[in-house]
Amino acid sequence: MRNEREDVNEMTPGQRVARARKRKGWTQGDLAAAVDRSASWVAKVEGGHAPLDRRSIIDRLAHALGVEVVELTGQPYRPATQNMDSGHAAVPALRLALQRASLPSFASIERQPRPLMDLQRAIAHAEDLRQAANFSPLNSLLPDLIEDLVVLGRTETGDAAASTAELMVRACHIARVMANLTGHHDLAWLAMERELSAAQSVGSPVVLAAASWDLCGAWLHAGAIDEARNVATQAIDTLDGLQGSDAPDIPAMLGAMHLRAAVAYSRLWSASDAAAHIAEARRVVQPSGNAWQTQFNAANLAIHEVEIAIELGRPGDLERQVQSVPVSEINSGERLSHYWTCKARGLGMSNKPTEALEALLKAEQIAGAHVLNRPMARALIMDLLSRTRRGVHPELRRMAGLINA
């Protein structure tokens, strides 16, 4: 027997909007007034004739309708085949590990954790997999890593305890990213709570900044843009006061936080504030760098500018922004795939379907299973399909088939 989640997953974004609107007892005109759009626009969205191609618009619709963003995006999206899983299989074990981590009785479980040095190497390997957007191998790594760190953290003292807590921050960051990018946002919050607790136990300004940066990411995925902006701006104020200290990662964390703020402001449609934070990030950016998995470097800053132009609804700026990205310098598979996906979205907004498909195919070559986990990429694929009147490109038909399998 089919369940409600399966039915919602198979709906188009417009159909999900219509479903939530009708449940609220609103007309299309009521929803249009709530999001400052026309009733004809709402009708086009619900009928699949106007794409929901910006997260900022989805955020507004979700807020007006009183639903979570995931109800409109169809997350979590589970593919039909194991080779397209991209980390979903890890969720039950990871959820259990994080739930156990919050229980005082967990320390009584008979478990012999790996030595601290072994766990440091394992975390570094997991971070490499995360940057490669290769989430499936994390299935067998993250749950055991977290459980080992919990047990070790409750027995170590002094510097060893602080080192263990820092590793927990790094492990929970990976778990948070994996959970958000696969659409398991409740699981992301479990990881986030554990990460914040570990960061507070360390007390280092850089570690606290890393956790705050991650918290911004969790809020952005949840569509809680005011909260993301507030966390980012408060962290920026704190980090500004630490400039000139001997902590080497302070400038990078400050720049990364400015990028978070810029994205938040772009989704609030405040172009001037977004531009101001981009300018501050550019002031401290270095050609390369990846402090605390932020990928704060010149290439990633340029990717953010592309994403911001999309959210502000400025397709005319996109060509210039896209051309400014030093693609050969992107050293993260996840970031490179994200770049091509953003470029595809921009080309779709500019009514260049052939070029948009080409960009999507490049993203798929880098992280195929992961691309389909992105709701905006799935929406673009289906929008490109709906625009094609005849002679559908075989690759577009294939990608649409993967979504609907």
DRENDO-1510 file (C-alpha; in Angstrom, 1 decimal, always signed):
<recs>
REC; n; res; u; v; w
REC; 1; MET; +0.0; +0.0; +0.0 .
REC; 2; ARG; +1.4; +3.4; -0.9 .
REC; 3; ASN; +2.1; +5.9; +1.9 .
REC; 4; GLU; +1.7; +9.7; +1.9 .
REC; 5; ARG; +5.4; +10.4; +1.6 .
REC; 6; GLU; +5.7; +8.3; -1.6 .
REC; 7; ASP; +2.7; +10.3; -3.1 .
REC; 8; VAL; +4.2; +13.7; -2.2 .
REC; 9; ASN; +7.6; +12.6; -3.6 .
REC; 10; GLU; +6.0; +11.9; -7.0 .
REC; 11; MET; +4.2; +15.2; -7.2 .
REC; 12; THR; +5.7; +18.2; -9.0 .
REC; 13; PRO; +6.7; +21.2; -6.9 .
REC; 14; GLY; +3.6; +23.0; -8.2 .
REC; 15; GLN; +1.3; +20.2; -7.2 .
REC; 16; ARG; +2.8; +20.2; -3.7 .
REC; 17; VAL; +2.1; +24.0; -3.5 .
REC; 18; ALA; -1.5; +23.4; -4.6 .
REC; 19; ARG; -1.9; +20.6; -2.1 .
REC; 20; ALA; -0.7; +22.7; +0.8 .
REC; 21; ARG; -2.8; +25.7; -0.3 .
REC; 22; LYS; -6.0; +23.7; -0.5 .
REC; 23; ARG; -5.3; +22.1; +2.9 .
REC; 24; LYS; -5.1; +25.7; +4.3 .
REC; 25; GLY; -8.4; +26.5; +2.7 .
REC; 26; TRP; -6.9; +29.3; +0.5 .
REC; 27; THR; -7.7; +30.3; -3.0 .
REC; 28; GLN; -4.9; +31.0; -5.5 .
REC; 29; GLY; -5.6; +34.7; -4.9 .
REC; 30; ASP; -5.1; +34.3; -1.2 .
REC; 31; LEU; -1.7; +32.7; -1.7 .
REC; 32; ALA; -0.7; +35.3; -4.3 .
REC; 33; ALA; -1.5; +38.1; -1.8 .
REC; 34; ALA; +0.6; +36.4; +0.9 .
REC; 35; VAL; +3.7; +36.2; -1.3 .
REC; 36; ASP; +3.2; +39.4; -3.2 .
REC; 37; ARG; +2.6; +37.7; -6.5 .
REC; 38; SER; -0.3; +37.6; -9.0 .
REC; 39; ALA; -3.0; +34.9; -8.9 .
REC; 40; SER; -2.0; +34.1; -12.5 .
REC; 41; TRP; +1.5; +33.4; -11.4 .
REC; 42; VAL; +0.3; +31.0; -8.7 .
REC; 43; ALA; -1.9; +29.3; -11.3 .
REC; 44; LYS; +1.1; +28.9; -13.6 .
REC; 45; VAL; +3.2; +27.5; -10.7 .
REC; 46; GLU; +0.6; +25.0; -9.7 .
REC; 47; GLY; +0.1; +23.9; -13.3 .
REC; 48; GLY; +3.8; +23.4; -13.9 .
REC; 49; HIS; +4.0; +26.3; -16.4 .
REC; 50; ALA; +6.2; +28.6; -14.2 .
REC; 51; PRO; +9.2; +27.0; -12.5 .
REC; 52; LEU; +10.1; +27.3; -8.8 .
REC; 53; ASP; +13.7; +28.0; -9.7 .
REC; 54; ARG; +14.8; +30.0; -6.6 .
REC; 55; ARG; +15.0; +28.8; -3.0 .
REC; 56; SER; +14.0; +32.3; -1.9 .
REC; 57; ILE; +10.6; +31.9; -3.5 .
REC; 58; ILE; +10.2; +28.4; -2.1 .
REC; 59; ASP; +11.1; +29.8; +1.4 .
REC; 60; ARG; +8.3; +32.4; +1.0 .
REC; 61; LEU; +5.7; +29.9; -0.2 .
REC; 62; ALA; +6.5; +27.5; +2.7 .
REC; 63; HIS; +6.3; +30.3; +5.2 .
REC; 64; ALA; +3.0; +31.6; +3.9 .
REC; 65; LEU; +1.5; +28.1; +3.7 .
REC; 66; GLY; +2.7; +27.2; +7.2 .
REC; 67; VAL; +4.6; +24.1; +6.0 .
REC; 68; GLU; +8.2; +23.0; +6.1 .
REC; 69; VAL; +10.3; +23.6; +3.0 .
REC; 70; VAL; +10.8; +19.8; +2.6 .
REC; 71; GLU; +7.0; +19.5; +1.9 .
REC; 72; LEU; +7.4; +21.7; -1.2 .
REC; 73; THR; +10.7; +20.2; -2.4 .
REC; 74; GLY; +9.8; +16.6; -1.9 .
REC; 75; GLN; +12.7; +15.8; +0.4 .
REC; 76; PRO; +14.1; +13.4; +1.3 .
REC; 77; TYR; +14.3; +12.1; -2.2 .
REC; 78; ARG; +15.0; +8.4; -2.4 .
REC; 79; PRO; +16.2; +7.0; -5.8 .
REC; 80; ALA; +15.0; +3.7; -7.0 .
REC; 81; THR; +18.4; +2.0; -7.4 .
REC; 82; GLN; +21.1; +1.4; -4.9 .
REC; 83; ASN; +23.9; +2.8; -7.1 .
REC; 84; MET; +22.1; +6.2; -6.9 .
REC; 85; ASP; +21.7; +6.1; -3.2 .
REC; 86; SER; +24.2; +8.8; -2.3 .
REC; 87; GLY; +24.2; +8.2; +1.4 .
REC; 88; HIS; +20.6; +7.5; +2.3 .
REC; 89; ALA; +21.4; +3.9; +3.4 .
REC; 90; ALA; +23.5; +5.4; +6.2 .
REC; 91; VAL; +20.6; +7.3; +7.8 .
REC; 92; PRO; +19.2; +4.6; +10.2 .
REC; 93; ALA; +22.6; +3.7; +11.7 .
REC; 94; LEU; +23.7; +7.4; +11.8 .
REC; 95; ARG; +20.4; +8.4; +13.5 .
REC; 96; LEU; +20.9; +5.7; +16.1 .
REC; 97; ALA; +24.5; +6.7; +16.8 .
REC; 98; LEU; +23.5; +10.4; +17.3 .
REC; 99; GLN; +20.5; +9.4; +19.5 .
REC; 100; ARG; +22.8; +7.2; +21.6 .
REC; 101; ALA; +25.3; +10.1; +21.8 .
REC; 102; SER; +22.7; +12.2; +23.6 .
REC; 103; LEU; +22.0; +9.6; +26.3 .
REC; 104; PRO; +24.1; +9.5; +29.5 .
REC; 105; SER; +23.6; +5.7; +29.7 .
REC; 106; PHE; +25.5; +5.3; +26.4 .
REC; 107; ALA; +28.8; +5.4; +28.3 .
REC; 108; SER; +27.9; +2.1; +29.9 .
REC; 109; ILE; +27.8; +0.3; +26.6 .
REC; 110; GLU; +30.7; -2.1; +26.3 .
REC; 111; ARG; +32.7; -0.5; +23.5 .
REC; 112; GLN; +36.4; -0.2; +23.0 .
REC; 113; PRO; +37.0; +2.9; +20.9 .
REC; 114; ARG; +39.9; +3.3; +18.5 .
REC; 115; PRO; +42.9; +5.3; +19.7 .
REC; 116; LEU; +42.7; +9.1; +19.1 .
REC; 117; MET; +45.3; +9.0; +16.3 .
REC; 118; ASP; +43.4; +6.4; +14.4 .
REC; 119; LEU; +40.2; +8.5; +14.8 .
REC; 120; GLN; +42.0; +11.5; +13.5 .
REC; 121; ARG; +43.0; +9.6; +10.3 .
REC; 122; ALA; +39.5; +8.3; +9.9 .
REC; 123; ILE; +38.0; +11.8; +10.2 .
REC; 124; ALA; +40.4; +13.1; +7.6 .
REC; 125; HIS; +39.4; +10.3; +5.2 .
REC; 126; ALA; +35.7; +11.1; +5.9 .
REC; 127; GLU; +36.3; +14.7; +5.1 .
REC; 128; ASP; +37.9; +13.8; +1.8 .
REC; 129; LEU; +34.8; +11.7; +0.9 .
REC; 130; ARG; +32.5; +14.6; +1.9 .
REC; 131; GLN; +34.4; +17.1; -0.3 .
REC; 132; ALA; +34.1; +14.6; -3.2 .
REC; 133; ALA; +30.3; +14.4; -2.6 .
REC; 134; ASN; +30.9; +10.6; -2.3 .
REC; 135; PHE; +28.4; +10.0; +0.5 .
REC; 136; SER; +27.8; +6.3; +0.0 .
REC; 137; PRO; +31.2; +5.2; +1.4 .
REC; 138; LEU; +30.4; +7.2; +4.5 .
REC; 139; ASN; +27.7; +4.6; +5.3 .
REC; 140; SER; +30.2; +2.4; +7.1 .
REC; 141; LEU; +32.3; +5.2; +8.5 .
REC; 142; LEU; +30.2; +7.9; +10.3 .
REC; 143; PRO; +28.1; +5.9; +12.8 .
REC; 144; ASP; +31.1; +4.0; +14.2 .
REC; 145; LEU; +33.2; +7.2; +14.2 .
REC; 146; ILE; +30.6; +9.1; +16.3 .
REC; 147; GLU; +30.1; +6.2; +18.7 .
REC; 148; ASP; +33.9; +5.9; +19.2 .
REC; 149; LEU; +34.2; +9.6; +19.8 .
REC; 150; VAL; +31.4; +9.6; +22.4 .
REC; 151; VAL; +33.0; +6.8; +24.4 .
REC; 152; LEU; +36.4; +8.3; +24.1 .
REC; 153; GLY; +35.2; +11.8; +25.1 .
REC; 154; ARG; +33.7; +10.5; +28.3 .
REC; 155; THR; +37.0; +8.9; +29.4 .
REC; 156; GLU; +39.6; +11.3; +28.2 .
REC; 157; THR; +40.8; +14.3; +30.2 .
REC; 158; GLY; +42.8; +17.5; +29.5 .
REC; 159; ASP; +44.2; +18.1; +26.1 .
REC; 160; ALA; +43.1; +14.6; +24.9 .
REC; 161; ALA; +39.5; +15.5; +25.8 .
REC; 162; ALA; +39.7; +18.8; +23.9 .
REC; 163; SER; +41.1; +17.0; +20.8 .
REC; 164; THR; +38.4; +14.4; +21.0 .
REC; 165; ALA; +35.7; +17.1; +21.1 .
REC; 166; GLU; +37.2; +18.9; +18.1 .
REC; 167; LEU; +37.0; +15.6; +16.2 .
REC; 168; MET; +33.4; +15.3; +17.2 .
REC; 169; VAL; +32.7; +18.8; +15.8 .
REC; 170; ARG; +34.3; +17.7; +12.5 .
REC; 171; ALA; +32.4; +14.4; +12.4 .
REC; 172; CYS; +29.1; +16.0; +13.2 .
REC; 173; HIS; +29.7; +18.6; +10.5 .
REC; 174; ILE; +30.0; +15.8; +7.9 .
REC; 175; ALA; +26.9; +14.2; +9.3 .
REC; 176; ARG; +25.0; +17.5; +9.1 .
REC; 177; VAL; +26.0; +18.2; +5.5 .
REC; 178; MET; +25.2; +14.6; +4.5 .
REC; 179; ALA; +21.8; +14.8; +6.2 .
REC; 180; ASN; +20.9; +18.2; +4.7 .
REC; 181; LEU; +22.0; +17.4; +1.2 .
REC; 182; THR; +20.0; +14.2; +1.2 .
REC; 183; GLY; +17.0; +15.9; +2.6 .
REC; 184; HIS; +16.9; +14.4; +6.1 .
REC; 185; HIS; +16.7; +17.7; +7.9 .
REC; 186; ASP; +15.6; +16.3; +11.2 .
REC; 187; LEU; +18.7; +14.2; +11.3 .
REC; 188; ALA; +20.8; +17.3; +10.4 .
REC; 189; TRP; +19.5; +18.9; +13.6 .
REC; 190; LEU; +20.5; +15.9; +15.7 .
REC; 191; ALA; +24.0; +16.2; +14.3 .
REC; 192; MET; +24.0; +20.0; +14.8 .
REC; 193; GLU; +23.0; +19.7; +18.5 .
REC; 194; ARG; +25.9; +17.4; +19.2 .
REC; 195; GLU; +28.3; +19.6; +17.2 .
REC; 196; LEU; +27.4; +22.7; +19.2 .
REC; 197; SER; +27.7; +20.8; +22.5 .
REC; 198; ALA; +31.2; +19.6; +21.5 .
REC; 199; ALA; +32.3; +23.0; +20.3 .
REC; 200; GLN; +31.1; +24.7; +23.5 .
REC; 201; SER; +33.1; +22.1; +25.5 .
REC; 202; VAL; +36.3; +23.1; +23.7 .
REC; 203; GLY; +35.6; +26.8; +24.0 .
REC; 204; SER; +38.0; +27.8; +21.3 .
REC; 205; PRO; +36.8; +30.9; +19.3 .
REC; 206; VAL; +37.7; +29.2; +16.0 .
REC; 207; VAL; +35.9; +25.9; +16.9 .
REC; 208; LEU; +32.9; +27.9; +18.1 .
REC; 209; ALA; +33.0; +29.9; +14.8 .
REC; 210; ALA; +33.1; +26.6; +12.8 .
REC; 211; ALA; +30.1; +25.3; +14.6 .
REC; 212; SER; +28.3; +28.7; +14.0 .
REC; 213; TRP; +29.1; +28.5; +10.3 .
REC; 214; ASP; +27.6; +25.1; +10.2 .
REC; 215; LEU; +24.5; +26.2; +12.1 .
REC; 216; CYS; +24.0; +28.9; +9.4 .
REC; 217; GLY; +24.0; +26.1; +6.8 .
REC; 218; ALA; +21.4; +24.1; +8.7 .
REC; 219; TRP; +19.1; +27.2; +9.0 .
REC; 220; LEU; +19.5; +27.9; +5.3 .
REC; 221; HIS; +18.5; +24.4; +4.4 .
REC; 222; ALA; +15.5; +24.7; +6.7 .
REC; 223; GLY; +14.4; +27.9; +5.0 .
REC; 224; ALA; +14.8; +29.8; +8.3 .
REC; 225; ILE; +16.6; +32.7; +6.7 .
REC; 226; ASP; +16.3; +35.3; +9.5 .
REC; 227; GLU; +17.9; +32.8; +11.9 .
REC; 228; ALA; +20.7; +32.1; +9.4 .
REC; 229; ARG; +21.3; +35.8; +9.0 .
REC; 230; ASN; +21.3; +36.5; +12.7 .
REC; 231; VAL; +23.8; +33.7; +13.5 .
REC; 232; ALA; +26.1; +34.9; +10.7 .
REC; 233; THR; +26.1; +38.5; +11.7 .
REC; 234; GLN; +26.6; +37.8; +15.4 .
REC; 235; ALA; +29.5; +35.5; +14.6 .
REC; 236; ILE; +31.0; +38.2; +12.3 .
REC; 237; ASP; +30.9; +40.7; +15.2 .
REC; 238; THR; +32.7; +38.2; +17.4 .
REC; 239; LEU; +35.3; +37.3; +14.8 .
REC; 240; ASP; +35.9; +41.0; +13.9 .
REC; 241; GLY; +37.0; +41.5; +17.5 .
REC; 242; LEU; +39.5; +38.6; +17.3 .
REC; 243; GLN; +41.3; +39.9; +14.2 .
REC; 244; GLY; +45.0; +40.3; +14.9 .
REC; 245; SER; +45.0; +37.4; +17.3 .
REC; 246; ASP; +47.4; +34.5; +16.8 .
REC; 247; ALA; +44.7; +32.1; +15.7 .
REC; 248; PRO; +45.5; +31.3; +12.1 .
REC; 249; ASP; +42.0; +30.4; +11.0 .
REC; 250; ILE; +40.2; +33.6; +12.1 .
REC; 251; PRO; +40.4; +35.4; +8.8 .
REC; 252; ALA; +39.1; +32.4; +6.9 .
REC; 253; MET; +36.3; +31.8; +9.3 .
REC; 254; LEU; +35.4; +35.5; +9.1 .
REC; 255; GLY; +35.3; +35.4; +5.3 .
REC; 256; ALA; +33.3; +32.1; +5.3 .
REC; 257; MET; +30.8; +33.7; +7.7 .
REC; 258; HIS; +30.4; +36.7; +5.3 .
REC; 259; LEU; +29.6; +34.3; +2.5 .
REC; 260; ARG; +26.9; +32.7; +4.7 .
REC; 261; ALA; +25.5; +36.2; +5.4 .
REC; 262; ALA; +25.6; +37.1; +1.7 .
REC; 263; VAL; +23.5; +34.0; +0.8 .
REC; 264; ALA; +21.0; +34.7; +3.6 .
REC; 265; TYR; +20.6; +38.3; +2.5 .
REC; 266; SER; +20.2; +37.2; -1.2 .
REC; 267; ARG; +17.3; +35.0; -0.1 .
REC; 268; LEU; +15.8; +37.9; +1.7 .
REC; 269; TRP; +16.2; +39.8; -1.6 .
REC; 270; SER; +18.4; +42.5; -0.1 .
REC; 271; ALA; +20.9; +43.0; -2.9 .
REC; 272; SER; +22.9; +45.8; -1.2 .
REC; 273; ASP; +23.5; +43.7; +2.0 .
REC; 274; ALA; +24.5; +40.7; +0.0 .
REC; 275; ALA; +26.9; +42.7; -2.0 .
REC; 276; ALA; +28.4; +44.3; +1.1 .
REC; 277; HIS; +29.1; +40.9; +2.6 .
REC; 278; ILE; +30.6; +39.6; -0.6 .
REC; 279; ALA; +32.9; +42.6; -0.6 .
REC; 280; GLU; +34.0; +41.9; +2.9 .
REC; 281; ALA; +34.7; +38.2; +2.0 .
REC; 282; ARG; +36.7; +39.3; -1.0 .
REC; 283; ARG; +38.8; +41.6; +1.3 .
REC; 284; VAL; +40.2; +38.6; +3.2 .
REC; 285; VAL; +40.0; +35.7; +0.7 .
REC; 286; GLN; +43.0; +33.7; -0.3 .
REC; 287; PRO; +43.5; +31.8; -3.6 .
REC; 288; SER; +43.1; +28.5; -1.8 .
REC; 289; GLY; +42.0; +27.2; +1.6 .
REC; 290; ASN; +39.6; +25.0; +3.4 .
REC; 291; ALA; +39.6; +25.9; +7.0 .
REC; 292; TRP; +37.1; +23.7; +8.9 .
REC; 293; GLN; +35.7; +22.4; +5.7 .
REC; 294; THR; +34.4; +25.8; +4.7 .
REC; 295; GLN; +36.2; +25.8; +1.3 .
REC; 296; PHE; +36.8; +29.5; +1.8 .
REC; 297; ASN; +38.9; +30.4; -1.2 .
REC; 298; ALA; +38.6; +32.5; -4.3 .
REC; 299; ALA; +36.9; +29.9; -6.4 .
REC; 300; ASN; +34.2; +29.2; -3.9 .
REC; 301; LEU; +33.6; +32.9; -3.4 .
REC; 302; ALA; +33.0; +33.2; -7.1 .
REC; 303; ILE; +30.5; +30.3; -6.9 .
REC; 304; HIS; +28.6; +32.1; -4.2 .
REC; 305; GLU; +28.3; +35.2; -6.5 .
REC; 306; VAL; +26.7; +33.0; -9.1 .
REC; 307; GLU; +24.3; +31.5; -6.5 .
REC; 308; ILE; +23.4; +35.0; -5.2 .
REC; 309; ALA; +22.7; +36.3; -8.7 .
REC; 310; ILE; +20.2; +33.4; -9.1 .
REC; 311; GLU; +18.5; +34.1; -5.8 .
REC; 312; LEU; +18.2; +37.8; -6.6 .
REC; 313; GLY; +16.6; +36.9; -9.9 .
REC; 314; ARG; +19.2; +38.6; -12.0 .
REC; 315; PRO; +19.9; +36.4; -15.0 .
REC; 316; GLY; +21.5; +39.3; -16.7 .
REC; 317; ASP; +24.3; +39.2; -14.1 .
REC; 318; LEU; +24.8; +35.5; -14.3 .
REC; 319; GLU; +26.8; +35.3; -17.5 .
REC; 320; ARG; +29.4; +37.7; -16.0 .
REC; 321; GLN; +29.5; +35.9; -12.7 .
REC; 322; VAL; +29.7; +32.5; -14.3 .
REC; 323; GLN; +32.7; +33.6; -16.5 .
REC; 324; SER; +34.5; +34.9; -13.4 .
REC; 325; VAL; +34.6; +31.5; -11.7 .
REC; 326; PRO; +38.1; +29.9; -12.0 .
REC; 327; VAL; +36.7; +26.4; -12.6 .
REC; 328; SER; +40.1; +24.8; -12.8 .
REC; 329; GLU; +40.9; +25.9; -9.3 .
REC; 330; ILE; +37.8; +24.3; -7.7 .
REC; 331; ASN; +39.4; +21.5; -5.6 .
REC; 332; SER; +36.2; +20.0; -4.2 .
REC; 333; GLY; +34.0; +17.6; -6.1 .
REC; 334; GLU; +31.0; +18.8; -4.2 .
REC; 335; ARG; +31.7; +22.5; -4.9 .
REC; 336; LEU; +32.4; +21.7; -8.6 .
REC; 337; SER; +29.2; +19.8; -9.0 .
REC; 338; HIS; +27.4; +22.7; -7.2 .
REC; 339; TYR; +29.0; +25.2; -9.6 .
REC; 340; TRP; +27.7; +23.3; -12.7 .
REC; 341; THR; +24.2; +22.9; -11.1 .
REC; 342; CYS; +24.1; +26.7; -10.4 .
REC; 343; LYS; +25.2; +27.5; -13.9 .
REC; 344; ALA; +22.5; +25.2; -15.2 .
REC; 345; ARG; +19.9; +26.9; -13.1 .
REC; 346; GLY; +21.0; +30.3; -14.4 .
REC; 347; LEU; +20.9; +29.1; -18.0 .
REC; 348; GLY; +17.4; +27.8; -17.4 .
REC; 349; MET; +16.3; +31.2; -16.0 .
REC; 350; SER; +17.8; +32.8; -19.2 .
REC; 351; ASN; +15.8; +30.5; -21.4 .
REC; 352; LYS; +18.8; +28.6; -22.7 .
REC; 353; PRO; +17.6; +25.0; -22.3 .
REC; 354; THR; +20.3; +23.3; -24.4 .
REC; 355; GLU; +23.1; +25.0; -22.5 .
REC; 356; ALA; +21.4; +24.3; -19.2 .
REC; 357; LEU; +21.2; +20.6; -20.0 .
REC; 358; GLU; +24.9; +20.5; -20.9 .
REC; 359; ALA; +25.8; +22.1; -17.6 .
REC; 360; LEU; +23.6; +19.6; -15.7 .
REC; 361; LEU; +25.4; +16.7; -17.5 .
REC; 362; LYS; +28.7; +18.1; -16.4 .
REC; 363; ALA; +27.4; +18.2; -12.8 .
REC; 364; GLU; +26.2; +14.6; -13.2 .
REC; 365; GLN; +29.6; +13.4; -14.4 .
REC; 366; ILE; +31.2; +14.7; -11.2 .
REC; 367; ALA; +28.6; +13.5; -8.7 .
REC; 368; GLY; +25.8; +11.8; -10.5 .
REC; 369; ALA; +23.9; +10.3; -7.6 .
REC; 370; HIS; +24.3; +13.5; -5.5 .
REC; 371; VAL; +22.9; +15.8; -8.2 .
REC; 372; LEU; +19.5; +14.2; -8.1 .
REC; 373; ASN; +19.4; +14.8; -4.3 .
REC; 374; ARG; +19.3; +18.5; -5.0 .
REC; 375; PRO; +15.7; +19.6; -5.3 .
REC; 376; MET; +16.5; +22.6; -7.5 .
REC; 377; ALA; +18.3; +20.3; -10.0 .
REC; 378; ARG; +15.4; +17.9; -10.1 .
REC; 379; ALA; +13.0; +20.8; -10.6 .
REC; 380; LEU; +15.2; +22.1; -13.5 .
REC; 381; ILE; +15.3; +18.8; -15.2 .
REC; 382; MET; +11.5; +18.5; -15.1 .
REC; 383; ASP; +11.1; +22.1; -16.2 .
REC; 384; LEU; +13.4; +21.6; -19.2 .
REC; 385; LEU; +11.3; +18.5; -20.1 .
REC; 386; SER; +8.1; +20.5; -19.9 .
REC; 387; ARG; +9.5; +23.2; -22.2 .
REC; 388; THR; +10.4; +20.7; -24.9 .
REC; 389; ARG; +7.6; +20.4; -27.4 .
REC; 390; ARG; +9.2; +17.8; -29.6 .
REC; 391; GLY; +12.5; +15.9; -30.1 .
REC; 392; VAL; +13.3; +15.5; -26.4 .
REC; 393; HIS; +17.1; +15.1; -26.0 .
REC; 394; PRO; +17.9; +11.5; -25.0 .
REC; 395; GLU; +20.0; +12.6; -22.0 .
REC; 396; LEU; +17.2; +14.8; -20.7 .
REC; 397; ARG; +14.7; +12.0; -21.1 .
REC; 398; ARG; +17.2; +9.6; -19.3 .
REC; 399; MET; +17.6; +12.1; -16.4 .
REC; 400; ALA; +13.9; +12.6; -16.0 .
REC; 401; GLY; +13.5; +8.9; -16.1 .
REC; 402; LEU; +15.9; +8.5; -13.1 .
REC; 403; ILE; +13.8; +11.0; -11.1 .
REC; 404; ASN; +10.5; +9.2; -11.9 .
REC; 405; ALA; +11.8; +5.7; -11.6 .
</recs>
